[in-house]
Amino acid sequence: MTEYSRDEAYTLANSAAHRDYYDKWAKTYDQDFAEGTKYIYPQAICEILRVRSAARDLTIADIGCGTGLIGVHLHNRKWLIDGFDISAGMLEAASKKRVYRDLIRLDLKNEKDYPSILYSAVVSCGTFTLGHLGPDVLKKMLALCADKALCVIGVNLEHFETLGFQSTFNELHSQNKIENFEIISAPIYDKIENENSKKTLANLCIFNYCRIL
Ligand SMILES: C[S@@+](CC[C@H](N)C(=O)[O-])C[C@H]1O[C@@H](n2cnc3c(N)ncnc32)[C@H](O)[C@@H]1O
């Protein structure tokens, strides 16, 4: 069994701590965490993208891609997927899956480091969660969206409520920066224990970004 855990990751204080922790966790993350907890969150995000995109050609940014579990589910759709993450170890694990066009190491808190690429879809799973990225980064990340980009952003329910993600979405909506906003609630794990805990549920936040006002 691994010495790393989701609960410990929730307590990490800053970007350097995230980088170092995930660098060490990368080799065992898929087996011990994803398989061990029956982590169904990536599938849920990808299924929404598949249904809502109406088979359009997409270039997709995977925000906090980790070991590439989203990439695996989106593969074979002839979509181009780039993964973004702060941890070289996680990106190395993702590269072994051979499903990403490009893997970009950066701190998502530093928008000046973002590439000047505009994506037609942006997805994220497990990265807007306790002790990780907040609504400030959600707003920064919109810099990667092309006009009308389809976004499917998973936010842990407890984190969503504690950090006030709803007010950020309300603000973006009132500024006409997003449209077609919708939330679908989904379980993160396919297991019975703790099924009512807000830590084990996610708000899948779906919207289109409006670049040209
Ligand atoms: C819980 S993992 C989720 C990974 C993957 N999306 C999944 O669902 O398995 C969170 C990821 O966010 C990344 N991360 C944390 N803080 C970050 C930051 N400031 N910039 C970029 N990536 C970050 C971590 O390295 C880690 O890979």
The ligand as an SDF file (V2000), in Angstrom:
LIG
                    3D

 27 29  0  0  0  0  0  0  0  0999 V2000
   -5.4500   14.9180   -7.4400 C   0  0  0  0  0  0  0  0  0  0  0  0
   -4.3410   15.1440   -8.7830 S   0  0  0  0  0  0  0  0  0  0  0  0
   -5.4790   14.9640  -10.1520 C   0  0  0  0  0  0  0  0  0  0  0  0
   -4.7810   14.4460  -11.3610 C   0  0  0  0  0  0  0  0  0  0  0  0
   -5.6910   13.9430  -12.4750 C   0  0  0  0  0  0  0  0  0  0  0  0
   -6.4250   15.0040  -13.1200 N   0  0  0  0  0  0  0  0  0  0  0  0
   -6.6360   12.8860  -11.9480 C   0  0  0  0  0  0  0  0  0  0  0  0
   -7.8470   13.1390  -11.8640 O   0  0  0  0  0  0  0  0  0  0  0  0
   -6.1480   11.7950  -11.6210 O   0  0  0  0  0  0  0  0  0  0  0  0
   -4.0330   16.8920   -8.7760 C   0  0  0  0  0  0  0  0  0  0  0  0
   -2.9960   17.3360   -9.8020 C   0  0  0  0  0  0  0  0  0  0  0  0
   -2.8760   18.7610   -9.7600 O   0  0  0  0  0  0  0  0  0  0  0  0
   -1.5250   19.1040   -9.9460 C   0  0  0  0  0  0  0  0  0  0  0  0
   -1.2960   20.4480   -9.3980 N   0  0  0  0  0  0  0  0  0  0  0  0
   -1.4220   20.8390   -8.1150 C   0  0  0  0  0  0  0  0  0  0  0  0
   -1.1360   22.1500   -7.9930 N   0  0  0  0  0  0  0  0  0  0  0  0
   -0.8200   22.5950   -9.2370 C   0  0  0  0  0  0  0  0  0  0  0  0
   -0.4360   23.8510   -9.7620 C   0  0  0  0  0  0  0  0  0  0  0  0
   -0.3000   24.9240   -8.9750 N   0  0  0  0  0  0  0  0  0  0  0  0
   -0.1890   23.9540  -11.1020 N   0  0  0  0  0  0  0  0  0  0  0  0
   -0.3040   22.8600  -11.9060 C   0  0  0  0  0  0  0  0  0  0  0  0
   -0.6750   21.6350  -11.4650 N   0  0  0  0  0  0  0  0  0  0  0  0
   -0.9320   21.5010  -10.1350 C   0  0  0  0  0  0  0  0  0  0  0  0
   -0.7660   18.0000   -9.2250 C   0  0  0  0  0  0  0  0  0  0  0  0
    0.5820   17.8990   -9.6300 O   0  0  0  0  0  0  0  0  0  0  0  0
   -1.6040   16.7790   -9.5400 C   0  0  0  0  0  0  0  0  0  0  0  0
   -1.1310   16.0980  -10.6870 O   0  0  0  0  0  0  0  0  0  0  0  0
  1  2  1  0
  2  3  1  0
  2 10  1  0
  3  4  1  0
  4  5  1  0
  5  6  1  0
  5  7  1  0
  7  8  2  0
  7  9  1  0
 10 11  1  0
 11 12  1  0
 11 26  1  0
 12 13  1  0
 13 14  1  0
 13 24  1  0
 14 15  1  0
 14 23  1  0
 15 16  2  0
 16 17  1  0
 17 18  1  0
 17 23  2  0
 18 19  1  0
 18 20  2  0
 20 21  1  0
 21 22  2  0
 22 23  1  0
 24 25  1  0
 24 26  1  0
 26 27  1  0
M  CHG  2   2   1   9  -1
M  END
$$$$
